Amino acid sequence: MVSFIQSNYTNFGSGIVVPGTGISLQSRGACFSLKKNHPNQVKGGKKPFHTIIPAFITKKGQPFMSFGEMGGVMQPQGQAQILVRMIDYHQKSQAASDAPRWCVLSDMEVAFEKGANEEVMKDLEKRGYKITIRDSSVFGGAQLIHKTNQGYCGASDYRKDGQAAGFRHYKFYPVMVNKTVRCYSYIGTRRRFINPRRINGFSDGL
């Protein structure tokens, strides 16, 4: 299990493609500052400030979940909200991703997504916060792979294009039957005959 976020930053990134690969180089250097003595001032050997924070969680020393939340300042806030829903409220990964979000912005503004608790919004407004309702594009997009007792559970945020997809890994056991090699795969405790030539990507050689 790994956690990885790929980001070109602006549109197609730098607009430079590595010849022969189709890989577009990112433009995160645009995040540098040209102001003298600024903490993020452009300089050789430095990396620009950015918000790319792929997350990885372990439980008792074992992989538990890899996930990420795109969306600038929403990233750490979105990660925290998803974790609270999953750990404290025992929600499934897709439900935790789909739930309404909030985002703390500048100048005491707290943006909420449609469907958020109105009582919470009213209470924050009484405390001096500026409450706004924003469309889903403000609240990023999450992707999650969560390890369960039954296997792995994937979730993909409806706020952005994406899909959680998995594949079955076949482990073949060649067995000689009537002078013919047959392949078996174990699914749970059941032995199942597999015709390897019907499985995409399987070569004839054993």
Secondary structure, 3 states (H helix, E strand, C coil): CCCCCCCCCCCCCCCCECCCCCCECCCHHHHCECCCCCCCECCCCCCCCCCCCCEEEEECCEEEEEEEEECCCHHHHHHHHHHHHHHHCCCCHHHHHHCCCEEECCCCEEEECCCCCHHHHHHHHHCCCEEEECCHHHHCEEEEEEEECCEEEEEECCCCCCCCCCCCCCCEEEEEECCEEEEEEEECCEEEEECHHHCCCCCCCC
